[in-house]
Every structure is written in structure tokens, then in C-alpha cells.
Amino acid sequence: MVTVLQERSGQGVLERPCVDRIRVAGRTLEPTRVFDTYWRFAAARQQVYEARLAGGAGPFTDDPILRRYRFTNCFRAADRVSQDLIADVIYRGDQQWEEVFFRTLLFKVFNKTSTWRLLEKALGEVRWDAYDYRAYDRVLSSAFTAEQRLYSAAYIVPPPQLGEQRKHQNHLRLLEMMMQAGAPQQVLSASTLQGAYQVLLNFPAIGPFLAYQFVIDLNYAAQMPFSEMDFVVPGPGSRDGIRKCFGPGADGVEADVIRYMADTQDEHFDRLGLAFAGLRGRRLQLIDCQNLFCEVDKYARVAHPHIAGISGRSRIKQTYRQQADPMPAWFPPKWQLNGPPGH
């Protein structure tokens, strides 16, 4: 097992990383000890994922922080909600692009599998060409009245102000607006991932972070041709992690830092003697390195409590709870990571 080295106050000071400085976007950055923790965390978290896929009762790591707290997978597409989106939303059902787009963004504005299943159970096949605002609102409002949680707590999806009283009603109106404005075809016609992102960014209440998350989700579909190495938008948690790894000298060049991490990952895993085979051979992509900064920000709150980020958060809120149901592991077929049926 890989154990991430931790800072322990009063028990000696860990050595600084072997890398004294790096050059990014014309700047010289001096890594903190969290920089090496980034790579050790990635290796350890990926080993947990692989061990869980192989089965067994666990625990899957000797690292006390990983055993106590919940962290997402190194690869965004391997997380459970992404797995539900890929297998049960994007690749199940009508594969006309307009329908795939509608299903994907309807799922993602809530980002909660139970809400998607609630709609399917009440309405049958979810389709744009049969969409009725009143029917969708009736199902969601009934669940809301019954105090069912409709939205994931993973990140905030702000509601647009489109004349409705409740958050989910305004999100339904936003989705209608996007469909009626031709957003599906505009996204598909974009020549770059960043161009597709700009289409989404033009709609109300979809800021840079959400637009990037949504375009990555849409890009799982067969119709979208882009590489996840094309473009990245650092989110707030990622900026916190980057600050902890490099200090304020990285402010303003966070996207370049993320690309540096993706480009040099093999070098640093080798330098630290860490085994990291990727996701069935797939290397960390920009979106994955961006997410890892978010997770390392959380990890460092316990492992390196004296190294400050931007937000000032000092606790990890979510604790780890082992789930009994088997982990899915099915990825966009265009990635060519899926084995034959049954494997």
C-alpha cells in the first residue's frame, strides 16, 4: 500500500520536495511539501480504487486520512455519479444528439442519480421531443414538498432568474431556453472544446466552472470529438490546492499549472518511486489534474494544516462510508478502455 507522508507538528519537519522550483508560464514557482503530497495522494487514491474494483472487504489503504474521509477518484469519469451519467443517461436511450444533450444537462443540473431515477419512474423515457414542463415540474415539486433532496451537494448550481418561484422550476426553464436557442447544434458545431464551452457560458447562471463541468460531461458522448487535454478551467477548490502546492506565485496561471502537472506526471511518479498505471493505461487528463488539486486541498487540511490555501477552510466535512454495492467501471467506448462483456 502507498501511504501519503503527513506533516506532524512537534515531531520534526518533513524535508522540502526534491523539486526546488519549476517554470510555468514564464514564472519560477517554488513547490511546498504539498506538491509531493499531490503525487503520493494520487497514487494512494488510485490504489484504493483498484482494490475496491478487485473486491474484498477492505480497508483498502493504510493511510489514516484516506481511511477516515471521503475523496473522489483520481479520474473524474470513474466516480459513481459520472458512471451513472455515462452508462445510464448518455449511452442509454435515443442517440440523436439533441436527445443526448437534453438528457445530459437535465441530469447535470441536479447532479443526483436519485432525481434522475425519480423522473424516469414517473415519466418513462426522458425525451426532449416529448418534454412537458408541467409534467416535470409536478414530479419535482411533489418530491420537494416531501422534503426529498433534489440537488447534489458536490457543487453549487445557482438558479437562473427566469420568472419561476422554485430553483428546479427555473432550471427547467433554463434547459428549455438552451434547447430552443439551438445550443445542442451550436455545441456540436464548435471547432474546439473551448468553443463548445463558450456556447454554454452564454446562458444565464452558467459561470465558468459550471460551463466547463457541463462541457466535459457532454464530451463523454460519442458525437463529441474533443480530447480532455484540450482545455481546462480551474475551479475554486482547485485554486485552493494550487495555492497550497505553490504559494501565491501561482495566482493567475492556474490553468498553466494544471497543464504542467498533466504533462509531467510520469516524471514525478517515477521521481517519487510511485506505481501509477492510470485508468486502464489512460493517463491523468487536465480535468483529472484539476480535480486532484481539489482533493489535495482537502487532504492537506489534515496532513499539512499549517500550509494555507485561499478559502481558509480547515476541516474535511465528508467522512468515508464503504458502500456494499459493486462499483461500476464502464467508460465512453471511444476511449477504448472497456473490455469484452463480463470483464
C-alpha positions in Angstrom: 0.0 0.0 0.0 1.1 3.6 -0.6 0.9 5.8 2.4 0.9 9.6 1.9 3.5 11.3 4.0 2.0 13.6 6.6 3.2 16.7 8.4 3.1 16.2 12.2 3.6 19.3 14.3 6.1 18.8 17.1 7.6 15.6 15.6 10.1 17.1 13.2 9.8 18.9 9.9 9.4 17.0 6.6 12.1 17.7 4.0 11.1 20.0 1.2 10.3 18.4 -2.1 13.1 17.2 -4.2 12.0 19.7 -6.9 13.2 23.1 -5.7 11.5 25.1 -8.4 9.6 24.7 -11.7 9.0 27.1 -14.6 5.3 27.7 -15.6 4.0 30.4 -17.9 7.3 32.3 -17.6 7.3 32.2 -13.8 9.5 30.4 -11.4 7.4 28.6 -8.8 8.8 27.1 -5.6 6.8 24.0 -4.6 5.8 23.4 -1.0 5.8 20.0 0.6 2.1 19.7 -0.6 3.5 19.3 -4.2 4.9 15.8 -3.4 1.8 15.0 -1.4 -0.2 15.6 -4.6 1.6 12.8 -6.4 1.5 10.5 -3.3 -2.2 11.2 -2.8 -2.9 10.3 -6.5 -1.1 7.0 -6.3 -2.7 6.1 -3.0 -6.2 7.1 -4.1 -5.9 5.2 -7.3 -4.7 2.1 -5.4 -7.9 2.3 -3.3 -10.0 2.5 -6.4 -8.3 -0.5 -8.0 -8.5 -2.5 -4.7 -12.3 -1.8 -4.5 -12.8 -2.9 -8.1 -11.0 -6.2 -7.3 -13.4 -6.8 -4.4 -12.8 -7.7 -0.8 -13.9 -6.2 2.5 -11.3 -3.5 3.0 -9.8 -1.4 4.4 -8.1 -0.7 1.1 -5.3 1.6 2.4 -3.0 2.1 5.4 -3.3 5.9 5.1 -5.4 7.1 8.1 -6.7 10.2 6.3 -7.9 8.2 3.3 -9.5 5.7 5.6 -11.4 8.3 7.6 -12.5 10.8 5.0 -14.2 10.7 1.6 -12.3 11.7 -1.5 -13.3 11.4 -5.1 -11.4 9.2 -7.5 -8.3 10.4 -9.4 -10.2 10.0 -12.7 -13.4 12.0 -12.8 -15.1 9.5 -15.1 -14.6 6.8 -12.5 -16.7 8.5 -9.9 -20.1 6.9 -9.2 -22.2 9.8 -10.4 -20.2 10.1 -13.6 -20.5 6.4 -14.1 -24.3 6.7 -13.8 -24.3 9.6 -16.2 -22.2 7.7 -18.8 -23.9 4.3 -18.7 -27.5 5.1 -17.7 -28.0 8.6 -19.2 -25.7 9.3 -22.2 -25.4 5.9 -23.7 -28.8 4.5 -22.8 -31.7 5.8 -24.9 -32.1 7.6 -28.2 -28.6 8.5 -29.5 -29.8 11.5 -31.6 -27.6 14.4 -30.4 -30.4 16.6 -29.4 -31.8 13.9 -27.1 -28.3 13.1 -25.7 -27.7 16.8 -25.0 -31.1 17.2 -23.2 -30.7 14.1 -21.1 -27.1 15.0 -20.1 -27.9 18.6 -19.0 -31.1 17.6 -17.3 -29.1 15.1 -15.2 -26.3 17.5 -14.5 -28.3 20.5 -13.3 -29.3 18.2 -10.4 -26.2 16.0 -10.5 -28.0 13.5 -8.4 -28.9 10.0 -9.6 -31.9 9.6 -7.4 -33.5 12.7 -9.0 -32.9 11.2 -12.5 -34.5 7.9 -11.5 -37.4 9.8 -9.9 -38.1 11.4 -13.3 -37.7 8.2 -15.2 -40.0 6.3 -12.8 -42.8 8.9 -13.0 -42.5 9.9 -16.7 -41.0 6.9 -18.5 -38.3 7.6 -21.1 -36.9 11.1 -20.7 -37.0 12.8 -24.1 -36.9 16.4 -25.4 -39.3 15.7 -28.2 -41.9 14.7 -25.6 -41.0 17.2 -22.9 -43.8 18.9 -20.9 -42.7 21.5 -18.4 -45.8 20.9 -16.3 -45.3 17.2 -16.0 -41.6 17.6 -15.0 -42.4 20.3 -12.5 -45.2 18.2 -11.0 -42.8 15.3 -10.2 -40.1 17.5 -8.9 -42.4 19.8 -6.9 -44.0 16.8 -5.3 -40.6 15.5 -4.2 -39.6 18.9 -3.0 -42.8 19.2 -0.9 -42.0 15.7 0.6 -38.6 17.1 1.6 -36.6 14.9 -0.8 -33.2 16.4 -1.7 -33.2 17.1 -5.5 -29.7 18.5 -5.8 -26.3 17.0 -5.1 -24.1 18.8 -2.6 -21.0 18.2 -4.7 -21.0 21.8 -6.1 -23.4 24.7 -6.2 -25.6 25.0 -9.3 -27.1 28.5 -9.0 -30.6 29.0 -10.3 -31.2 31.5 -13.1 -33.9 34.1 -12.6 -36.4 33.1 -15.2 -39.6 34.0 -13.5 -40.4 30.9 -11.6 -40.6 30.5 -7.8 -38.5 27.4 -7.1 -34.9 26.6 -8.1 -35.8 23.4 -10.0 -38.5 25.3 -12.0 -36.0 27.9 -13.1 -33.6 25.2 -14.1 -36.2 23.5 -16.2 -36.8 26.9 -17.9 -33.1 27.3 -18.5 -32.9 23.9 -20.2 -35.9 24.8 -22.3 -34.2 28.1 -23.3 -31.0 26.2 -24.3 -32.8 23.7 -26.4 -35.0 26.3 -28.1 -31.9 28.5 -28.8 -30.2 25.7 -30.6 -27.5 25.1 -28.0 -27.1 21.4 -28.9 -26.2 22.1 -32.5 -24.0 25.1 -31.5 -22.0 22.9 -29.1 -21.6 20.1 -31.7 -20.6 22.6 -34.4 -17.8 24.1 -32.3 -14.3 23.5 -33.6 -12.7 23.2 -30.1 -13.7 22.2 -26.6 -13.2 25.8 -25.6 -15.6 26.9 -28.3 -18.2 24.4 -27.0 -17.6 25.7 -23.5 -18.2 29.3 -24.7 -21.6 28.3 -26.1 -22.7 27.1 -22.6 -21.2 30.1 -20.9 -23.5 32.4 -22.8 -26.6 31.2 -20.9 -27.9 32.6 -17.6 -26.4 31.4 -14.4 -23.8 29.2 -16.1 -20.5 30.5 -15.0 -17.0 29.4 -16.0 -16.8 26.5 -13.5 -20.2 25.0 -14.4 -19.8 25.6 -18.2 -16.5 23.6 -18.0 -18.0 20.8 -16.0 -21.0 20.6 -18.3 -18.9 20.5 -21.5 -16.7 17.7 -20.0 -19.9 15.7 -19.4 -21.2 16.3 -22.9 -17.8 15.3 -24.3 -18.3 11.8 -22.9 -20.9 11.3 -25.7 -19.9 9.6 -28.9 -20.7 12.7 -31.0 -18.3 15.0 -29.3 -14.7 14.7 -30.7 -12.5 16.5 -28.3 -9.6 15.5 -26.1 -9.7 16.2 -22.4 -6.2 17.6 -22.9 -7.5 20.5 -25.0 -8.6 22.9 -22.4 -9.1 23.4 -18.6 -10.9 25.8 -16.3 -9.6 25.8 -12.6 -12.4 25.8 -10.1 -12.3 27.3 -6.6 -11.2 24.1 -4.9 -8.5 23.6 -7.5 -7.2 27.1 -6.9 -7.0 26.4 -3.2 -5.0 23.2 -3.9 -2.7 25.0 -6.3 -2.0 27.8 -3.7 -1.1 25.1 -1.1 1.3 23.4 -3.6 3.0 26.6 -4.9 2.0 29.6 -2.8 0.6 32.9 -4.2 3.2 32.9 -7.0 0.8 30.6 -9.0 -2.1 33.1 -8.8 -3.3 33.8 -12.3 -1.6 30.9 -14.0 -3.5 28.1 -12.5 -4.5 26.6 -15.9 -0.9 26.5 -16.9 0.0 24.8 -13.6 -2.6 22.1 -14.2 -1.2 21.5 -17.7 2.3 21.2 -16.2 1.0 18.5 -13.8 -0.6 16.6 -16.7 2.4 16.9 -18.9 5.0 15.9 -16.3 3.0 13.2 -14.3 5.2 10.3 -15.4 8.4 12.2 -14.3 7.1 12.9 -10.9 5.6 9.4 -10.2 9.0 8.0 -11.2 10.9 10.5 -9.1 9.0 9.5 -6.0 9.0 5.8 -6.8 5.2 5.6 -7.0 3.4 3.0 -9.0 0.7 4.7 -11.1 -0.6 2.8 -14.2 -3.5 5.2 -14.8 -7.0 4.2 -15.7 -6.5 1.0 -17.7 -3.5 2.8 -19.2 -5.2 6.2 -19.6 -3.0 9.0 -18.2 -4.4 11.7 -16.0 -6.1 14.3 -18.2 -6.4 18.1 -17.5 -9.9 17.6 -15.8 -8.4 14.9 -13.6 -5.4 17.0 -12.5 -7.8 19.9 -11.8 -10.0 17.6 -9.6 -6.9 16.2 -7.9 -6.0 19.7 -6.7 -9.4 20.0 -5.1 -8.9 16.7 -3.3 -5.4 17.5 -2.2 -6.6 20.8 -0.9 -8.9 18.8 1.4 -6.3 16.2 2.3 -3.8 18.9 3.2 -6.2 20.4 5.7 -5.3 17.4 7.9 -1.9 16.4 6.5 -0.4 19.9 6.3 -2.6 22.1 8.5 -0.1 25.0 8.6 0.0 25.4 4.8 -2.7 27.9 3.9 -4.9 27.9 0.8 -7.3 30.7 -0.3 -10.6 29.8 1.4 -9.1 29.2 4.9 -11.1 26.0 5.3 -9.6 23.8 8.0 -11.8 20.7 8.2 -12.9 17.9 5.8 -16.7 17.6 6.1 -17.4 14.2 4.5 -16.3 11.0 6.2 -15.8 7.8 4.3 -18.5 5.2 4.3 -17.9 1.9 2.5 -20.7 1.0 0.0 -21.8 -2.6 -0.3 -23.0 -2.4 -3.9 -20.3 -3.2 -6.5 -18.5 -0.4 -8.2 -19.3 0.2 -11.9 -16.4 0.7 -14.3 -17.7 1.4 -17.8 -16.3 4.3 -19.8 -17.1 6.1 -23.1 -16.5 3.5 -25.8 -14.5 6.0 -27.8 -11.8 5.8 -25.1 -11.3 2.1 -25.8 -11.0 1.2 -22.2 -13.8 -1.2 -21.8 -13.0 -4.9 -22.0 -15.3 -7.6 -23.6 -18.8 -8.1 -21.9 -18.4 -9.6 -18.5 -14.9 -8.3 -17.9 
